[in-house]
Amino acid sequence: MTQGDDPVLETRELSLHYGPVRALAEVDLRVPGRRITAVIGPSGCGKTTLLRCFNRMNDAYPKVRVSGRVFVEGVDVTTSEVDLESLRKRVGMVFQKSNPFPMSIRRNVTFGPRMSGVRDPARLAEIAEHSLRLADLWAEVSHRLDESALDLSGGQQQRLCIARALANEPDILLLDEPASSLDPISTAKIEDTLVRLKERYTIVIVTHNLQQAARVADFTAFLMAGRLVEFGATARMFTNPREKLSEDYITGRFG
Amino acid sequence: MARRGSSERTKDRIAAAVIRCGGGLVVLLVAVMVLGITLSALPLFLRARLAPPSIAATGEATLAVGFPERSGRPWSLDARGVVREASGAILARLPEVAVPLRAAVHEPGGLQAALDASGLLTVGRVRAGRAADAPGWQPLTTPLALDPEVAWLGLAVAAGGDDDELAVLVWSAARTAAWSWREGAWSELALPPGGARAAALAEGLATAALVRPDGALELVRLPDGRPEELGLPPVDVALVCFLDGGRSLLAASDDGALALLQAQRRVEVRNGTSRSLRLRGVVVEPGARLVVPDDGVGRTLAHRDEVEIAPAASQWRVVRRPRALGARPIALAAADRSRGFAVAGADGSLAVYNATTGSRRVATMWPIAPLSALAMAPRGTAVAGLGPSGIAFAGLDDPHSEVSLRTLLLPRIYEGYARPRLVWQTSGGDDSFERKLSVTPLILGTLKATAYAMLVAVPLALLAAVYVSQLAPPRLQAVVKPAVELMAAVPSVVVGFLAALWLAPRLEAFLLPALMSLVALPAVVLLALLGWRVLPPAFRRRTSAGIELGLVAAAAAAVLAVVWWVAGPLERLLFGGDLTRWLFAEWGLRYDQRNALVVGVALGFAVIPVIFTVAEDACSSVPRSLTHAARALGATRWQAATRMVLPAASPGLFAAVFLGFGRAVGETMIVLMASGNTALTGLGPFDGMRTMAAAIAVEIPEAAIGTTHYRVLFVTGLLLFAFSFAITTAAGAVGRALRSRYARF
């Protein structure tokens, strides 16, 4: 921890099994606040699984067994006492494949607030505009908020999903390879958005794309076969990795 | 490589051709089917056709004309008492009459009466088959001696209920007289004093109609001679004629106006209760007497000891005014069994009408005029007019005269009914029975059965589909889905059988607890939902998925037990121990054992798997990724299911409901067995019904090919087809509209 303050997200000896298959093995990770942390690693190394531990989305999959602790803002979220709905409102998530609901843009953005009981149309409109502006989408869709979200382009859809997650006013934003299926221009837009957002949000981004990690992330965690190999400031990771495995991966010897 | 390409292309071409042929064949088959049904139904709406009249010259002064039972060729009776065929061949000779005859008449049922010069009145029948070997005239009574001094203008004869009961009516400008023939003797019947210019006697001998010389119509009840009530009678009446076994009366006025009158039975009700009674919109205060149209009122009240019911005089009133004749009417004739009648005008015009519809079927100029007598064949297949030079007769091809779009769809005043009603009654006790072919009760019955079934099936099936696809634990899913699909495999005849013979009697016996459960079950589910929210969150989180179902089931079972335990004492306390009897006594609600509730449950059972399967597929086809997105946004499972999955799956859900609707509309066996098949128009849950599909299934075997009944059943089939078509089209349109808004994943 270069910052010295308390981490916003923390895992302690976190292991996770899908049935007999171990996906995470004793991961100890401390994610600092208001920074972008990238999680990199070869396919199947457990990046996405790790991400889903922070908002308990692993619960949605059958036969998942978790041991160890996960702290979100200092609170252990692995216990059964946790209110999943409020946890997930604090920890927003954007998925690898953009998944707007088959509804209007407006209803997509306001879905979270509506689920928490916000009914006032003026308040909802305000939330929608604010979130869309944060996601840098307002200028493109402000004139057609009531059209189907499915008519947007791929990049716009992904930014809509970011806006939708932001509408819940979360503290933490988890992004699972948000630009993996997008063209370079859309990717650049999303990266710009993320860099702007880090002033207010703690962002964890899973990515396959090392250049992307190098471009946007302040910290990088390298995961391999479910183990955390190395974690540190991105600049150092990419110039002077401590581990041989990290160096091999970053220099493209495998992965 | 090139050869392989070309062989692939050939295969493609063959496959395309086969597919195109198959598709075309299906369309063609449907088209042929619809065309076939339409062609069977179409003759109902064709115009009547009158063949060109043939003319048979008659020598002597001919007095009467009539048709034998099964022939389109008339016979005539001349003043010498000779009965001839149209060809001129002598059929019979009236014996022992003093010629020339003064008057003669041929009435429905083959009755003939003749009044001879000496004032003797003879009644008999011509027996056509016997003409060659025996006298064709069969006397039915001994001759009746009338006052020879009176200048009798005309005579009428009619048969009573029994074959050996007859009556005759004679009239002159100064007096009328009637005699009845019973048990071998004539006795005079009481009639009010006064003469008549025309008169008629009803078959069944219940009524006589007298037209006074000033054109006033008077109706007299037989045999006591008391006047019947006549509401707004036609004026300046020239001729009268009873139709349909004496249940309706045709009156033709001097100006050519026609009026059809019908008797309406009435009862006098004395209200002996301490409460006021409400009868057909009229309030009868306690202790008051009131005369009301019977129309079922008597039957409804018959169970109440405090209410006295006594028969009152019938009221005759005009129910239809067929299109007027252009000239003064000079002769009337009614067909015995087809409810047709013919009217001849002084200008030589002739028109044929149908009494049920009141419509004019034929209007033509008759080749001979003026007519002195008119006759219609018993089944309305021919008409004959007697003029000075002979008889003109023509075949009439109009087998479906009683049907029009109006009679099929709109309420009508049928004979014996006080007000216009929608009635489906295709057969009756006697030949003069008026068929009531309104398909509206069948349409209503179909819609009612469908509505009740949908009321049962839609909530259950849709909720089950959402639960199974979104909320249920996988283990439960694996059990419920095949179980529901198994429901679809139960043959509908088994469902109908169980509903009619197992469910219906039990529902009748345990009506109160069943109705209470109907309210209590949804209530307990709702309460459980609310209660679940109140539970401490920690407890909620610790329970695994599926437990809540067990809890709700336990709560439902508990409530059911309480309901059944309470129902017995409650029924004794409030409803005198028998709810169905109480409903009938207090509200006049008749509880049919096979009713809409039974149909709703049974038909609902058949529809549930249809709706469930499609709806479950629709819900499951909403990508999991969307459900995960909703959950990641902090939506509960319930919110994700109702606020995201339901709108997204709405096209599929609509398709499911419409599909279920189509299934319910066309379902035959279940409604046939469980609905009671009573063509009622009441929409209440305790009434039975008859659906279009059931009517077709029940009646097609008994409807002779080509008859009106048969063709009306085809109209019903066509309607059923139109229904299904409309539903499918609507489902498609709604589905497309919704899909363009929502589901494009």
Interface residues (C-beta under 8 A of the other chain):
Chain A: N55 M57 A60 P62 S80 E81 V82 D83 L84 E85 S86 R88 K89 G92 M93 F95 K97 N99 F101 P102 M103 F111 G112 R114 M115 S116 S148 L150 C161 R164 A165 N168
Chain B: P474 P537 A538 R541 R542 P623 S625 L626 T627 H628 A629 A630 R631 A632 L633 G634 A635 T636 Q639 R643 M644 P647 A648 R741 Y742 A743 R744 F745
